[in-house]
Amino acid sequence: MSDFEACAQNETIGDYTKQEAVDRQLLSMIASGDRLALRSLYARHNVLVYRFALRLIGDASKAEEVVSDVFFNVWRQAGRFEGRSRVSTWILAIARHKALSARHRRQEEGLESTLAEGVADPGDDPEQTLSRKDTSTLLRGRLAQLCPRHREIIDLVYYHEKSIEEAAEIIGVPLGTVKSRMFYARKRIHDSFSREHIQAL
């Protein structure tokens, strides 16, 4: 590793450490009843939670409700954080439970699941689709078409930059299961893009 690469890596690690230190300090303050600390933590992570929930549920209004539920839980359970994972990982684990519960309620109510943005119009031919949407948007469309178990793995690792180990902790499954789901999810997305001559992932 060159001196430049080592320096860049140290800066990245330093930024991560600072961010995590701030999150942990805020969580400690929240556990002591500090509402301003909760607002600060919310400002730092509400977008992350919303996007994660939206991809699991496919409903913007329900995803917003999940965000509220998650940070209400953070307020109540901050003192239970044991520090064995990143704060963001702990928050996403709460978000996953809330989002899956919300999705289950939607299914019971008989509502149809809606895909996340970026799904191409079936009436478009490939040329029209490609001219209308960029690769990133197409990728989000393919992500929405994966089964929920595969979609959440891709979402956590690629969009929320979680490690395979952290994804396993959030989902609550063995590491090998996460690796297997990742393999099949990437294969499905790659095969889909290959048919349109687009390289993805």
Backbone bond lengths (Angstrom), bond angles and torsions (degrees), N, CA, C in turn:
res aa  C-N    CA-C-N  psi(-1)  N-CA   C-N-CA  omega(-1)  CA-C   N-CA-C  phi
1 M - - - 1.472 - - 1.526 109.13 -
2 S 1.350 117.18 131.16 1.453 121.27 -178.98 1.525 110.36 -72.91
3 D 1.357 115.80 165.52 1.461 119.83 177.84 1.522 110.89 -62.06
4 F 1.359 115.50 -37.12 1.469 119.76 179.15 1.520 111.31 -63.93
5 E 1.356 116.36 -45.78 1.457 120.88 -179.87 1.527 110.77 -63.43
6 A 1.332 116.09 -40.45 1.463 120.42 179.43 1.523 110.92 -63.88
7 C 1.332 115.49 -39.94 1.464 120.16 179.57 1.524 110.49 -65.67
8 A 1.335 115.39 -44.37 1.463 119.65 179.66 1.512 111.14 -61.98
9 Q 1.351 116.22 -40.82 1.461 120.29 179.70 1.518 110.46 -65.72
10 N 1.324 117.79 -40.82 1.457 121.08 179.37 1.520 111.65 -64.52
11 E 1.364 116.36 -36.66 1.456 119.66 177.95 1.519 110.74 -65.56
12 T 1.354 115.46 -39.92 1.461 119.85 178.95 1.517 110.92 -64.35
13 I 1.324 115.81 -45.64 1.462 120.70 178.33 1.526 110.41 -62.11
14 G 1.349 115.39 -40.75 1.455 119.22 179.22 1.508 112.36 -62.95
15 D 1.351 117.08 -42.96 1.458 121.10 178.28 1.521 110.97 -62.36
16 Y 1.346 115.47 -43.38 1.470 119.79 178.81 1.526 110.37 -60.79
17 T 1.339 115.97 -44.89 1.457 120.48 -178.64 1.527 111.35 -61.84
18 K 1.338 116.03 -42.03 1.465 119.74 179.44 1.523 110.77 -64.79
19 Q 1.324 116.08 -45.31 1.463 120.46 -179.73 1.525 111.02 -60.73
20 E 1.326 115.77 -44.73 1.462 119.98 -179.17 1.523 110.81 -66.97
21 A 1.325 116.63 -38.23 1.463 120.16 179.20 1.530 110.65 -62.24
22 V 1.326 116.38 -40.78 1.468 120.44 178.51 1.527 109.86 -65.27
23 D 1.332 116.58 -45.08 1.472 120.45 179.50 1.523 111.07 -58.74
24 R 1.321 116.63 -43.72 1.466 120.32 -178.08 1.530 111.62 -68.10
25 Q 1.327 115.65 -36.85 1.460 119.01 177.48 1.525 110.40 -65.42
26 L 1.320 115.75 -42.55 1.470 119.88 178.18 1.529 111.05 -62.75
27 L 1.336 116.16 -40.95 1.464 119.70 -179.49 1.523 110.62 -65.06
28 S 1.325 116.21 -37.46 1.462 120.36 177.42 1.528 110.78 -64.38
29 M 1.323 115.83 -39.74 1.462 120.38 178.69 1.529 111.01 -68.28
30 I 1.333 115.63 -37.60 1.465 120.11 177.74 1.525 110.17 -62.64
31 A 1.331 115.83 -40.79 1.469 120.38 179.26 1.526 111.20 -61.59
32 S 1.327 116.06 -23.72 1.469 120.92 178.68 1.523 112.36 -91.95
33 G 1.352 115.53 4.95 1.456 119.68 176.18 1.512 115.70 92.56
34 D 1.337 117.40 18.92 1.460 121.77 -178.39 1.534 110.28 -84.93
35 R 1.329 116.58 106.88 1.463 120.87 -178.01 1.531 111.93 -72.03
36 L 1.309 117.46 -31.68 1.465 119.94 177.75 1.527 110.98 -64.98
37 A 1.319 115.77 -34.98 1.470 119.77 177.41 1.524 110.31 -65.81
38 L 1.340 116.14 -36.78 1.462 120.03 177.27 1.521 110.19 -63.96
39 R 1.330 116.64 -41.15 1.466 119.89 178.55 1.525 110.43 -62.52
40 S 1.314 116.29 -39.33 1.464 120.37 -179.94 1.525 110.96 -66.34
41 L 1.323 116.54 -43.80 1.461 119.72 178.96 1.525 110.58 -65.45
42 Y 1.318 115.76 -38.32 1.467 120.93 176.84 1.532 110.18 -60.36
43 A 1.318 116.70 -45.70 1.463 120.78 -179.73 1.528 111.59 -61.48
44 R 1.316 116.48 -32.44 1.459 120.75 -177.72 1.530 112.66 -78.83
45 H 1.337 117.72 -27.99 1.468 119.03 -169.92 1.529 115.93 -127.64
46 N 1.327 118.94 -2.79 1.464 118.24 -174.21 1.525 112.72 -65.65
47 V 1.317 118.22 -34.47 1.471 120.51 179.52 1.526 110.30 -67.15
48 L 1.318 116.23 -42.29 1.459 121.22 177.89 1.529 110.64 -59.03
49 V 1.322 116.59 -45.84 1.463 121.17 -179.39 1.530 110.49 -66.06
50 Y 1.316 116.47 -42.21 1.469 120.41 -179.33 1.526 111.41 -61.22
51 R 1.326 117.19 -48.08 1.466 120.45 -178.56 1.523 111.44 -64.05
52 F 1.310 116.15 -39.27 1.464 120.50 178.79 1.521 110.29 -64.16
53 A 1.317 116.71 -46.14 1.462 121.00 -179.66 1.523 110.93 -66.06
54 L 1.324 116.77 -39.59 1.465 120.53 -178.51 1.527 110.78 -61.31
55 R 1.308 117.37 -40.33 1.462 119.80 -179.29 1.528 111.60 -70.36
56 L 1.320 116.85 -27.58 1.464 119.47 177.84 1.527 112.04 -80.77
57 I 1.331 116.56 -36.45 1.460 120.70 -174.24 1.526 112.02 -96.99
58 G 1.340 116.72 -40.95 1.453 120.58 -177.08 1.518 113.81 79.81
59 D 1.322 117.49 18.72 1.466 121.78 -178.20 1.531 107.80 -138.10
60 A 1.346 116.58 116.42 1.463 121.04 -174.02 1.529 112.63 -61.86
61 S 1.321 117.08 -43.50 1.469 119.30 -177.80 1.529 111.11 -66.56
62 K 1.339 116.21 -39.25 1.462 119.85 177.99 1.533 110.54 -67.56
63 A 1.318 116.38 -36.19 1.463 119.93 178.30 1.521 110.89 -63.86
64 E 1.329 116.62 -38.25 1.467 120.69 176.81 1.530 110.78 -64.17
65 E 1.326 116.52 -38.45 1.461 120.14 176.92 1.528 110.66 -64.00
66 V 1.321 115.71 -39.27 1.466 119.99 178.43 1.523 110.25 -61.62
67 V 1.342 116.61 -42.44 1.469 120.02 178.80 1.528 110.48 -57.08
68 S 1.320 115.96 -45.94 1.469 119.86 178.81 1.524 111.80 -61.64
69 D 1.333 115.77 -43.70 1.466 120.47 179.78 1.522 111.33 -63.47
70 V 1.321 115.56 -40.65 1.465 120.18 -177.83 1.519 111.01 -62.18
71 F 1.329 116.81 -47.98 1.463 118.37 -176.49 1.527 112.24 -76.42
72 F 1.320 117.22 -21.17 1.461 119.59 169.63 1.532 108.94 -66.34
73 N 1.328 115.95 -41.09 1.461 120.41 176.59 1.523 111.72 -65.56
74 V 1.329 116.11 -39.38 1.467 119.99 177.14 1.523 109.67 -59.28
75 W 1.316 116.17 -42.66 1.473 120.71 178.68 1.526 111.36 -60.33
76 R 1.319 116.05 -41.31 1.467 120.54 -176.84 1.524 112.82 -79.35
77 Q 1.338 117.28 -30.84 1.461 120.48 -170.33 1.531 114.28 -111.75
78 A 1.323 117.47 7.74 1.471 119.98 -176.48 1.528 111.98 -53.88
79 G 1.318 116.60 -36.56 1.457 119.91 -178.95 1.514 114.10 -69.54
80 R 1.340 117.15 -12.92 1.464 121.17 -179.58 1.525 112.93 -90.78
81 F 1.330 116.60 -6.96 1.463 119.44 179.29 1.525 109.09 -64.83
82 E 1.345 115.94 124.09 1.457 120.88 -173.81 1.523 113.50 -98.46
83 G 1.320 117.61 -4.80 1.455 120.37 176.51 1.511 115.57 76.77
84 R 1.331 117.62 16.28 1.467 119.79 -179.29 1.521 112.56 -86.28
85 S 1.331 116.64 -7.13 1.457 121.86 178.08 1.521 108.26 -142.02
86 R 1.324 116.25 173.50 1.454 119.72 174.29 1.531 109.67 -66.52
87 V 1.310 116.43 151.76 1.462 120.63 178.20 1.523 110.39 -59.61
88 S 1.338 116.85 -41.20 1.473 119.80 -179.78 1.522 111.47 -63.57
89 T 1.325 116.99 -34.84 1.464 120.99 177.18 1.519 110.37 -65.99
90 W 1.320 116.33 -42.84 1.466 121.68 178.33 1.531 110.61 -62.70
91 I 1.322 116.40 -42.54 1.466 120.50 -179.95 1.523 110.57 -65.55
92 L 1.330 117.82 -41.90 1.459 120.46 -179.76 1.525 112.02 -67.50
93 A 1.310 117.02 -30.05 1.466 119.97 175.72 1.537 109.70 -64.42
94 I 1.327 116.42 -41.17 1.469 120.48 175.64 1.525 109.41 -64.47
95 A 1.331 116.31 -43.41 1.468 121.30 -178.73 1.525 111.08 -61.91
96 R 1.311 117.05 -39.55 1.469 120.13 -179.78 1.526 110.61 -61.99
97 H 1.332 116.35 -45.42 1.461 120.42 179.98 1.529 110.52 -61.42
98 K 1.333 116.86 -44.36 1.461 121.06 -179.24 1.524 111.05 -66.26
99 A 1.336 116.20 -41.51 1.467 120.18 -177.68 1.520 111.37 -67.31
100 L 1.329 117.26 -41.44 1.456 120.23 179.43 1.531 110.86 -65.93
101 S 1.328 116.78 -36.43 1.463 120.42 177.02 1.524 110.30 -65.54
102 A 1.337 116.31 -41.25 1.468 120.41 179.04 1.522 110.73 -65.90
103 R 1.316 116.89 -40.37 1.465 119.94 179.14 1.521 111.17 -65.11
104 H 1.318 116.14 -38.40 1.459 120.37 178.35 1.528 110.54 -64.07
105 R 1.335 116.56 -39.60 1.464 120.12 178.38 1.525 110.70 -64.54
106 R 1.311 116.95 -39.07 1.467 120.62 178.53 1.521 110.70 -62.82
107 Q 1.323 116.13 -40.76 1.462 120.07 -179.97 1.519 110.56 -65.50
108 E 1.325 116.16 -39.79 1.449 119.92 179.01 1.520 111.14 -65.52
109 E 1.314 116.83 -32.78 1.460 120.81 179.61 1.525 111.39 -78.73
110 G 1.314 117.22 -5.46 1.452 120.79 177.36 1.508 114.80 79.94
111 L 1.328 116.95 18.23 1.459 119.34 179.34 1.525 110.22 -82.68
112 E 1.301 116.52 143.05 1.454 120.51 178.97 1.521 109.10 -78.10
113 S 1.338 115.93 140.14 1.455 120.28 176.45 1.522 109.12 -71.36
114 T 1.329 115.64 139.98 1.460 120.00 176.78 1.511 109.72 -107.14
115 L 1.323 117.17 141.54 1.453 121.75 -179.57 1.517 110.32 -76.37
116 A 1.325 115.99 152.04 1.456 120.57 175.03 1.523 109.15 -67.71
117 E 1.305 116.32 163.89 1.464 120.31 -176.50 1.524 111.08 -58.87
118 G 1.283 116.20 151.19 1.455 120.64 174.62 1.503 114.89 107.56
119 V 1.333 119.54 1.30 1.452 120.88 178.97 1.520 108.81 -80.21
120 A 1.309 116.45 130.20 1.460 120.35 -176.65 1.511 111.28 -70.60
121 D 1.318 116.76 148.23 1.458 122.99 175.39 1.520 109.03 -66.85
122 P 1.342 118.88 125.07 1.461 120.70 -178.77 1.524 112.53 -57.80
123 G 1.344 117.00 -23.34 1.448 119.75 -179.34 1.514 113.45 -78.63
124 D 1.322 117.77 -12.81 1.454 120.94 179.95 1.520 110.82 -79.84
125 D 1.318 117.00 141.72 1.450 118.54 169.77 1.526 107.78 -83.31
126 P 1.346 119.07 164.61 1.471 121.24 -175.90 1.521 113.61 -54.15
127 E 1.324 117.70 -36.48 1.454 120.37 -178.15 1.524 111.11 -66.01
128 Q 1.331 116.06 -42.88 1.461 120.07 178.33 1.528 110.81 -64.55
129 T 1.339 115.53 -41.55 1.469 119.91 -178.58 1.515 111.41 -62.42
130 L 1.338 116.23 -46.71 1.449 120.48 -177.01 1.519 111.93 -66.92
131 S 1.313 117.42 -31.55 1.455 119.89 179.28 1.519 110.93 -75.05
132 R 1.321 116.49 -23.02 1.468 121.15 -175.36 1.525 112.91 -93.39
133 K 1.326 116.97 -27.11 1.459 119.98 -174.61 1.519 110.02 -130.37
134 D 1.314 117.08 143.53 1.451 120.20 177.57 1.524 109.68 -86.42
135 T 1.316 115.45 175.49 1.467 120.07 -175.64 1.522 112.01 -60.99
136 S 1.323 116.86 -37.91 1.462 119.76 -178.67 1.521 111.20 -62.61
137 T 1.324 116.35 -42.10 1.455 120.30 179.48 1.515 110.91 -66.92
138 L 1.326 116.10 -40.30 1.457 120.08 177.38 1.524 111.03 -62.20
139 L 1.328 116.02 -37.95 1.452 119.69 179.16 1.524 110.81 -63.39
140 R 1.334 117.16 -40.48 1.463 119.80 178.19 1.528 110.38 -63.62
141 G 1.332 115.36 -35.20 1.457 118.64 177.43 1.507 112.08 -65.30
142 R 1.331 116.70 -42.43 1.466 120.39 178.47 1.525 110.48 -65.70
143 L 1.331 115.74 -37.08 1.461 120.12 178.30 1.523 110.33 -61.04
144 A 1.316 116.53 -41.17 1.466 120.64 -178.85 1.522 111.69 -65.86
145 Q 1.319 117.44 -23.00 1.455 121.02 -177.52 1.534 113.13 -88.84
146 L 1.321 116.47 -8.50 1.461 119.23 175.88 1.527 110.15 -71.38
147 C 1.327 116.16 159.29 1.458 118.79 173.56 1.532 108.25 -67.49
148 P 1.326 118.97 154.60 1.471 121.40 -175.06 1.526 113.93 -53.95
149 R 1.332 117.80 -38.83 1.471 119.74 -177.89 1.523 111.77 -65.28
150 H 1.325 116.53 -38.76 1.459 120.07 179.47 1.527 111.17 -77.63
151 R 1.325 116.25 -36.18 1.461 120.37 -177.77 1.526 111.63 -63.55
152 E 1.320 117.70 -42.32 1.455 119.13 -176.66 1.522 112.09 -69.02
153 I 1.335 118.10 -29.33 1.460 120.62 176.40 1.523 110.38 -65.75
154 I 1.337 116.95 -50.56 1.457 121.12 178.95 1.522 110.33 -60.11
155 D 1.317 116.04 -41.81 1.460 120.80 -179.07 1.526 111.49 -61.24
156 L 1.313 116.63 -46.46 1.465 120.91 -178.59 1.529 112.20 -65.20
157 V 1.333 115.93 -45.26 1.468 120.15 -173.44 1.522 112.36 -77.54
158 Y 1.336 117.38 -44.23 1.455 120.02 -174.31 1.517 113.97 -91.20
159 Y 1.314 117.93 -37.03 1.458 120.16 -176.67 1.525 112.65 -93.20
160 H 1.330 116.71 -31.83 1.463 119.83 -179.80 1.527 112.56 -107.90
161 E 1.332 116.14 3.32 1.466 123.00 173.22 1.530 113.12 54.88
162 K 1.313 114.93 40.07 1.459 119.82 174.79 1.527 109.53 -89.08
163 S 1.325 115.80 148.19 1.458 120.00 175.20 1.526 109.31 -74.54
164 I 1.327 116.15 165.48 1.459 120.13 176.97 1.531 109.68 -58.63
165 E 1.327 116.05 -40.40 1.467 120.65 179.96 1.528 111.44 -63.18
166 E 1.336 116.26 -42.41 1.465 120.22 179.78 1.529 110.72 -67.91
167 A 1.329 116.26 -38.43 1.472 119.58 177.42 1.524 110.39 -61.41
168 A 1.333 116.40 -41.30 1.462 120.30 178.61 1.526 110.78 -62.01
169 E 1.333 116.45 -38.82 1.475 120.50 179.66 1.519 111.35 -67.47
170 I 1.339 116.65 -41.98 1.460 120.91 -179.36 1.518 111.05 -64.21
171 I 1.341 115.65 -45.19 1.459 120.76 -175.93 1.530 111.56 -78.58
172 G 1.338 115.76 -29.97 1.458 119.68 179.74 1.513 113.87 83.74
173 V 1.344 116.36 37.06 1.463 121.40 178.48 1.527 108.80 -129.08
174 P 1.345 117.84 163.36 1.475 120.36 179.28 1.524 112.05 -62.24
175 L 1.323 115.74 154.82 1.460 121.74 -179.82 1.521 111.59 -57.77
176 G 1.325 117.01 -41.23 1.459 121.09 -179.68 1.523 112.53 -61.55
177 T 1.328 116.31 -35.13 1.465 120.65 178.65 1.518 110.61 -66.23
178 V 1.323 116.36 -41.15 1.462 120.36 178.39 1.523 110.39 -63.47
179 K 1.334 116.93 -42.98 1.467 120.41 -179.97 1.525 110.87 -62.92
180 S 1.320 116.25 -40.29 1.459 120.37 179.47 1.525 110.96 -65.02
181 R 1.333 116.60 -45.14 1.463 120.40 179.43 1.527 110.72 -64.08
182 M 1.329 116.22 -38.65 1.461 120.40 177.93 1.525 110.79 -61.61
183 F 1.319 116.41 -43.50 1.471 121.05 -179.46 1.524 110.85 -59.32
184 Y 1.322 116.76 -50.44 1.457 120.15 -176.15 1.529 112.09 -70.83
185 A 1.339 116.77 -33.17 1.463 119.96 177.71 1.522 110.42 -66.02
186 R 1.330 116.58 -46.09 1.462 120.50 179.28 1.511 110.83 -63.99
187 K 1.333 116.75 -37.78 1.461 120.04 -179.68 1.532 110.74 -63.72
188 R 1.325 116.42 -43.36 1.460 120.13 -179.54 1.525 110.87 -63.97
189 I 1.338 116.96 -43.73 1.460 120.35 179.55 1.525 110.40 -65.55
190 H 1.325 116.76 -43.87 1.464 120.85 -179.62 1.521 110.62 -62.31
191 D 1.318 117.02 -44.24 1.466 120.57 179.86 1.526 110.84 -62.48
192 S 1.344 115.73 -39.66 1.453 120.03 -179.68 1.520 111.18 -65.05
193 F 1.321 116.33 -43.10 1.467 119.96 -179.88 1.524 111.49 -72.63
194 S 1.320 116.92 -32.14 1.456 120.15 179.63 1.515 110.71 -61.77
195 R 1.316 115.93 -33.94 1.469 119.75 -179.96 1.522 110.87 -67.38
196 E 1.354 116.58 -20.69 1.452 120.16 178.17 1.525 111.59 -108.89
197 H 1.336 115.63 12.03 1.471 121.94 177.58 1.519 111.94 60.67
198 I 1.344 115.80 39.12 1.449 121.18 176.18 1.516 107.79 -122.50
199 Q 1.297 116.67 131.64 1.454 119.83 178.83 1.519 109.31 -91.27
200 A 1.319 115.41 128.55 1.461 119.97 -179.57 1.514 110.16 -130.56
201 L 1.317 115.49 153.16 1.459 122.74 177.39 1.515 110.87 52.09
